[in-house]
């Protein structure tokens, strides 16, 4: 799907719509979202992928992505989000394990 003209145009239109909304996302995120949408529509309709393109709307896709970004940012702004939990005071072994987690995440690029 990635090489199809309709797909490339859909990604470009969606990125432009996102830019109008002041939202920046990686193109690969937009590509994955569009591919999932089109594939899902085709499966639900029992049709070919090329037929599902008539239901694609870059503006609606951009709205949904922008809402997802806003929701994520809102939920992440809560107190202590992104902070390692404090281990129980009576478990020093757990404290040592948890102390190494941020370093492990940084070294592996986020994969444990």
N, C-alpha and C positions, 0 to 999 in steps of 0.2 A: 504494500500500500504506500510505502514511503516514497516511491519514485513516481507515483501517479500525479498527473497535472492537477487534478481536483484536490488531492491531498495537500500538495505544496501550496496551492492557493488558499485552502482552508486554514492552514497553519499561519500563513502570512496575514490573512484577514483577521484571524483571532488575535494574533500578536498586536496588530494595529489597534484593534478594539480594546485590548488590555492597556495599551499605552495611552489611549484616550481617557481611560479610567484611572490612570496613574499607577497601574499595577505592573510590576516587572516579574516575569517568570522565565525560567530557562526554556528555550525552544523545545527541548526534548520532553519537558513536562506537558507542554501544549500538544506536541505530536502524540504522546502516549494517550492523553485524554481524548483527543479526536479519534484516534484509532479504536479505542475502547467503545466510544459512542457509536461509531459507524458499524463496528462489528456487532454490537449489541442490538442495534436497530435491525440489521440484516437478519440476525438469528431470530429475533422476536417476530419479524414479519415473514420469516421463511423465504426470504428472497436473496438475491445476489448482493454483494457489497456495493456494486455500482448503482443499484437501484436505491440503496439507502441514502445516497448523497442528496437526494431531493429533499430530505428532511433536515439537512444540516443548516444551522444558522450561526454564523460566527459571533453575532451580537449576543445571542442567548448563551453560547458556550463561554464567552468572555464574562458575562454576568455571573454565571455559576462559578467560574474559576475565581473571580474577584470576591465573591461571597465566601468561598472556601478560604481564601487567603485572609480575609478580614476575620472570619471565625477563628482561624488558627492563631492569628495575632492576638485576638481578644482573650482566648483561653490560655495563651502562653504568658500573658502579662500578669497572671495571678501570682500572689506571693509564693515564693519558694519553688516555682516551676523551674526546672533545669538544675536544681540543687540536689546533691546527693542526700539521701535520707540519713538522719542521725541514727546510728546503731544504739541498741540498749546499752546503758552504762555498765551492765554486768556481763557483757560479752566482748572482751577485748579482741578475740580472734576475728569476729565479724567486722570489727572496726578496722583491723589491718587489711582484710580482704576488700572492704569498701573503699578504703583509702587508695588502693591501687586501680580502681575501676576507671577514674577519669584519665589516668595515664595510659591504660590499656586501650581506651576508646581513641585517644589521640594517636597512638602508635598504629592502630589498625584501621584508621579512617572511619571509625564508627561501628565496625563489625566486631562482635565478640567471638 
